[in-house]
């Protein structure tokens, strides 16, 4: 799959599944800036680069 198609697919997935879930979990809807940040974090797979924290 070409990069452009892959990115488009991922953005649609975020908008259809992740945003509604986040809206349910949060007391107020995400702002446009927060939605943009979520997209960036999802596209970069930031969880690969952030160490898992130890529960205290």
N, C-alpha and C positions, 0 to 999 in steps of 0.2 A: 504494500500500500504506500502510495506516495506521501511524503511528509505533510503536504497541505491537506490532503484528504484525512489523514490520521488526526491532525490537529482539529479539523472541523468536526470529525466524529467525536473526539474527546470533549470538545466544548459543548456540543449538543448533549452529550451524556451528562455532563456536569449540570447543565441547565435543567434537564428533565428529571434527574434523580437526586443529585446532591443538594441543590438549592431548596427544593421543597422540604427535604429532610431537615436542613439547617433552619429553615423558617419555622418548622414545627418545634424544634428544640429551643429556639431562642425566644426571648420575651418580646422582641421587636424585629421586624423584617430587616434583612441585610440592606445596607446602603449600596449605591452603585460602586463606590470605592471598595467596599468589603467584597462585593461580588467579583470585582476585578482581581482583587488579591487572591481570592479562593481559586479563580481560574489559573492564575499564575502558579500558585502552589501546587495545584493538581497537575498542570502541564509539566512542571519541573520534577515531579515525583520527589518532593522535598523530604519525605519520610525516609528515603534512602540515605540521606546525608545528616539526619538529626539522630543522635544516639538516643536509645530508649532510656527514659529516666527510671530510676528505681523508686518504687513507692515507699514513702516513709510513714 
